[in-house]
Amino acid sequence: MAKQPMLKFVQIERDMPEKRAAEVRKEDFDEIYAEYAATKAAEQSSRCSQCGVPYCQSHCPLHNNIPDWLQLTATGRLEEAYQVSQATNTFPEICGRICPQDRLCEGNCVIEQSGHGTVTIGTVEKYITDTAWDKGWVKPAAPAAERSESVGIIGAGPGGLAAADMLRQAGVQVTVYDRSDRAGGLLMYGIPGFKLEKDVVQRRNDLLADGGVKFELNCAIGEDISFDELRAKHDAVIIATGVYKSRDLAVPGSGSEGIEKAIDFLTVSNKKSFGDEVAEFTSGQMNADGKRVVVIGGGDTAMDCVRTSIRQGATSVKCLYRRDRANMPGSQRETQNAEEEGVIFEWLSAPKGFTTEDGKVSGVMVQKMRLGQPDASGRQAPEVIEGADYVEEADLVIKALGFEPEDLPTLWNQPELPVTRWGTIKAAYTTGATDMDGVYAVGDIVRGASLVVWAIKDGRDCAEAIISKLNAEAVVAAE
């Protein structure tokens, strides 16, 4: 009888790759986890129970065929594992690094629910595709035939790039427009290197370019080219801008010197890591070195800011969040990593204003909170504890309060562009189609601030819908 390669979760314990010691890793911006060796990847994959109803797959926005590529990895068939993984995910090695697996696939793993510890799905996913790159299995798009139709994509983030890849696979001509100097969106400038090293993103950009995708960088729609010109130039336009407008605090002192937006702080840090000359860093404006840093917020962006501040040499880093740890929206794994690196979390703490000296911030006026009765969503609402206010001293305050859409109808002089009352674009989730003929929208600009994996799904779904529409139009034209 052949040896059973799977269902080894009873004999083999869950084992993540080695994590670099906090004292070592906080000195640089390199990724903190080592890579699996081939034997360890196969061993951990063999823990999969091969469920009849794979909850890992159903809770993945892309519905990745996780059990199959785990089995292929466990049996040493890595190239096939890569093909299965790549079939549903444009960027599996990126998702393996930054997806909140504890809330998605791994959090819903059947053996996790039974107390045996989840399969390390994200780490195996990363290993499979990193190996594919090393072995030369990852190839640029090579469509069977080129098509004359073209699609313009506004935004070089994960949603736009996922759509670009699928459209090029079908032979459609694709041009991606982005106002930044590098493609990748938040993958490039919003996520620090210790979570996602930038060569991982750049090699994907290069692969897309090698496959025929054209990039127009440093190109702002409404300034360098109008939206109307873009529509006239292409058979379809996809809006994949993401959401970059930072939420703010309407409290006394909020505009003082030394109070910065999270996206600006992270962008400056990432540009500095590229070796760029960044005036805001050189001047000390967005450099945490030698400063007492307070970050306000409890999401993954806040975690990126506190951990970046540690690496820049802050004397202390504190994170204020108005709810408790159990209600924090950010990844628990990231919170643990931050604590290991020396970040102090002040739970049930909300800012009510800022103190200043000579126009510069000197502290955050904090009001202590408690959790009251659940609201309509079932989440406990924070309530102020009277008389428990205090001042948290700070030289640099970073507001990581989430993101909202920019006013695209005004920026692009397109009053007919359909938007919701929140400013997101009205588009069909399944296709990305808007009420404007030939105009589509995907990712955060439709959903609001969300996960990279959802943007990838939206981009792929939209590309599929456009290809179907172009095929139908071609048939009608031929008849």
N, C-alpha and C positions, 0 to 999 in steps of 0.2 A: 504493500500500500504506500502511495506517495506521501511524503511528509507534508502536513498541513502548514502552509506558509503564513497563515493569518490567525486571528483570534488569540493572540498571545498576550492579551492584556492582563491575564491573571499571573502568568509567569514573569513578565517583563514590566517593570515600573516605568512610568512616564519620566523622561529624561531630556531636558532642554539642553541645547549647546551651552558650552561654558560661557559664562558672562564675565567680562573683565572686571576686576576689582574696582570699586567706586573711586578709591584714591588714585588709581591709574587712569581710568577712563575720563574722569572729570578734567584732565589736563589737555584733552584734545577733542576734536569733533568727529573722530572715527566711530563707526558702528560698534555697539557694545557687545554684540554676541558673535562668537566664533562660528565658523561654518561646520556643519555636520561632516564627518567622514562617511564614506560610502557605506561601510558596515553599520554605522550608527543610524544613518537614514533608513536603511533597510530594516534594522531592528525595530525602530520606533514606528515605521509604517506597518510592520507586522502585527502591531497591537490592535489595529482596526478590527472591529467585530463584523464588518461586512453586513450591516443591517439590511433587512428586507425593505424597510422604509428609512433611508438615510437622512436623518434630521440635519446633519451637517450640510448636505446639499440643498435641502429645502430652505434652510436659513441663510444661505449664501445668496446675495442679490443676483449674482451671475449664474446661480445654480450649477456651479462647477461640479464636474463628475469626480468628486473627491474619492469615494471608495475605489474606483477603478485605478486612478493614478497612484493611490496608496498601495494597492495590490501589485501593480507593475513595478513600483519602486522596491517593494519587499522581495520581489523575485528577480531583481537585477535588470529589468527591462526599461532602463532609464530613458532611452530615446523615445520609446512608445509612451512612457509616462509624460514626457514633455509634450508630445503631440496631442495627447488627451487634454492636458492642462491648458495648452495654448488654444485649443479649439473653442473654448468658451471665454477666455480671458486674454485681452490684448497685452496686459502687463502683469503676468503672474508673479515675477520676482519682486515687483514693487508692492503688490498686495500682500505678499508673504512677509514683507518688512513692516508695513504701516497699517494694515487692516486691524481693527479691534476684534481679533478672533475670539476673545473672551466673551464678546457680546453677540457674535455671529456663529460661525461654524463650530469652533471649539466649545463655546458655551452651551451648545445644544447637542454635543456628542453624546451618544447613548451610554458609553462606558463612563463618561464624566458623571452622568446622572446616577449611575449605579455605584459611584464611589471609588472607581479604579483610576481616575485621573484621565483627562482627555488625551486623545492622540494629538501630537504636536503638528497639527495640520499646516499652520502658517510656515513653520520652519522647514518642513519637508517641501512645501511648495517653492520656497525660496531656493532650497538646495537643488531641486530638479532643474529650474531654469538657469541658475548660475552655472550648473554643470553643462547645460545645453550651450550656453555662450562659450564656455571653455572648450567644448568639443567641436564647435563650429556648426552645430545643428540649427542655429537661429539664422534664418535667411531673409533678405529683404523681399518685398512684394514682387512677384513675377507674374502678372496677369496673362492669361492665355491670349487675350486680344485687347488692344487699346481701344478706348471709346472716345468719341468726340465731345461728349458732355463734360461739363466742369462744375465743381462745387467749391464755393468759397466758405471757409470756416473762420469765424471770428473768435479767437481765443485758443492758445496753444497749451491748455491744461489737459488733464486726463480725458475729459469728455470729448473735446475737440480732436485730440490725437487718436483716440480709439475710433472715432468716426472716420478720420483720415485714413487709418490703416485699412479698415474694411472696404472703404470706397476704392482705394488703390488696388486692393486684391481683386476687385471686380473690373479694373481697367479704367475707372473714372479719373479724370484729371482733377487734381486737388491742390488748392492753394490755401495755406493757413496764415492768417493775419494776426499779429499780436503786438501790443504796444511796448512790451518789454524787449530787452536786448538779447534774451535767451529764451528758447522755447521750454515749456514744461509747466508754466503757471506756478501754482503753489507747491508742486513737486520740486521745483527748482529753487524757489525763493521763500516759500512759506514753511517748509519742513526742514529742520536742522539736519546736518550731515550725520549726527550720531544715531538718527533713526533711518535716514535714507541718504547714503553717500551719492554725491552728484554725478559721478561717472556712470552710475547705474541708470540715471535719467538720460544723460547725454548720449549713451550708446543707443538708447531707444530713438532719440531724436535723429541720430546719424543713420540708423537703420531705415527710418521713414524717408529721410532724404535720399538714401541710396535706392529706395523703392520708387522714387519719382514724386514724392510730396514736395511741393515748393513752399518755402517759408518766406513771408514778408514780415520781418521783425522791425522794431522801432516804428511801427505803423499804427497810428491811432485813428480809429474810425470816427468820422466827423471832423477830423483835422487834416490828415494826410490823404484820405480818400473818403468820399461820402458814402453813406449807406445806399443811396440810390444808384451811385456808380457801381457799387459792388453787385447789386441785384442785376443791373444791366449786363455786367461782365460774365455772370455765371448762371447756369441753369437752376441752381438752388443755393441758398445761403443757410448755414447753420450758425446760430448764435450760441457760443459756448464760453461766455466771458467769465463765468463764476460770479461770486459776490465779494466785493472788496471794500465796500464802505463800512468802516468800523462803527459799531455802536458806541455811544458816549454816555457820560454821566452828567446829569444836570444838577451839579452840586457846587457849593462855593469853592473857588480856587481851581476849578477843573482845567482851566486854560493856562495854568502857571508853567513856567519853564521847568523842565525836568520831569514832566508828565508826558509820556509817549504812547502811541498806539502800538499794539502788538505786531501788526503786519509790517509796520515801518521798522520796528526793532529787529524783527526776524529777517527782513529783506536786507537790511544793512549788514547784519552778521553774516548772512550767506554770501553776499557780494564780497565781503572782506575775505571770506574763506576761498573765494576764487582768485584772490590776489588783486582785486580791483582797488583803485583809489576811491575811498568813500569819505567825503568831507565830514559827514555827520558822525562817523566813527573816530576820525582823526581829531576832531574838535572835542571829543568826549561826550557829545550830546547823547549818542546812543551806544556808549561803551560803559559796561557795568564795572569795569576794573576799579577796585578800591571803594566801591559805593555800597551803601545799604539799599537793597532793592526790595520793593514790594510789588508783587504782581496781583492784580485784581481779576478774579475769574476762576472757574473750575473745570473748564473743558480741556481738550487736548492742546489747543493753542496756548493756554496758560502754562501747561506742563512744558511745552517747547520753550517758552520764555524763561521759566525758572531754571531749567537745566542749561539753557544757553548762558544765562547770567552767571551761574556757577563756573562755567568754563571760561568766561571772560575775566574771572578773578574778583567777583563781588565779595565784600567782607561778610555780608549776610544776605540771605534770600528768604523772604517770607511770601506765602501765598494766602490771600484772603478769599474765603468763599462763604457765601451767606447761608448755605445749608451744611449738613454734616457729610461725613465721608461716604456713607451708604447712598446718599442722593447726589453725589458728584457725577456730572455727565462724562467726565474724562475717563480714560482707560485706567483701571485699577493697577495694571502692570506698570504704566507710566508713572503713576503716583508712587508706587513702591520704589521704582528706579530713582525718582527725584528725592525721596526721603533718604535712600542709601547714599546719595551724593551730597546730602547736607541741607536740603531744603526743609524749612519749617512751615507746616500748614496750620493756619489759624481758622479752624472750622467755626461755623455759625458767627461769622464776622462780616459786616457790610460797611462800605465807606459812606460817610455822610458829608464829607468835605475834605479839604486839604489845608494844611497850615503852610505858611510861606515865610521866608526871610529874604528881604531885598528882591522880591519878585520870583525867587526860586522856591520850589517845593522843599519843605523840611519835614513833612510828616503827613500821615493819613489819619483823619478823624474817624475812628471806628466805633460803630455801635454793635453791641453784642445782640445776637438773635436767639430765638428758640423756635422749634418747629410746632406750628399750630395744627388745626384741623385740616384734613385733606380738602383740596379744592375740587372743581368739577372734573379735572383730569385724574384725580385720585392721588395727586402729589401733595405732601404736606407743605403749606405755605409758611415762610419764615415770618416771625413776629418780633418786633423790637422789645428788648428787655430794658425798661426804663432805668436810668441811673447807672448803667454799666458801660458808658462811653469811655474811651481812652484814645490817646494819640500814639500811633505807631510811627516812629521816626524813620525817615526815608530820604535818600539823596536822588533816587531814581524810581519813579512809579510807572508801571506798564499796565495799560488797560487792555485786558483780554476778554472783552465782553461779548464777543461774537460779531457776525458780519451781516450786512444788509445789502440789497441790490442798489446799484447806482441808478440814477434817473435816466435810463437809456432813451426813452422817447424824446427827452429834451436834449441830451447830449448829441444824439444823432439826427435831430430835427425830423422825427418820425412820430407825430402825434397819434397816428393810427396804429402804432405797434401795440398789440393788446397786452395789458399788464393787470395784475391783481391789485387789490388795495394795499398789499405789502410791497408792491413794486416788482415782484417776480413776473416773468413772462407767462402768459396763458398759452400752454401748449399741451397736446395730448401726451400723456406719459408713455404710451406704447409706441408712438412714432415720432414724437417731437414736433409734429405739424402745428403751425399757428394758423390763425384766420387770414394771414397775409399769404398770397399765392407764392409758393416756392420758398417760403421762409420757415425755418425750423429752429427749435431751441432745445438745449439739453443741459443736464447737470444742475449745479447750484442756482443758476439764473432762473430755473423753473421750480426746483424743489425748495429753494432756500439753502442755507449752509448745511451741507450734509457730508457724506463719506465719499472718498475717492472711488470706491468700488461701485457706488450708485452712479457716479458720473460716467464710469467706463460702460456700465450697462446701458445707460441712456444713449451714449454715443454710438454703441454698436446697434442698438435697436433703431435709432434714427437712420444710420447708414443703410441698414437693411430695407427700411421703408422707402428711402430715396431710390435705391437700386430697383426695387419692385416698381416704383412709379416710372422711372426712366425706361425700364423694360416694357411696361405697358404702353408708354407713349411711342416707343420704337416700333411696336407691333402695329399700332394704329397708323403711324406714318408709312409703314411698309405697305399696308393695305390700301 
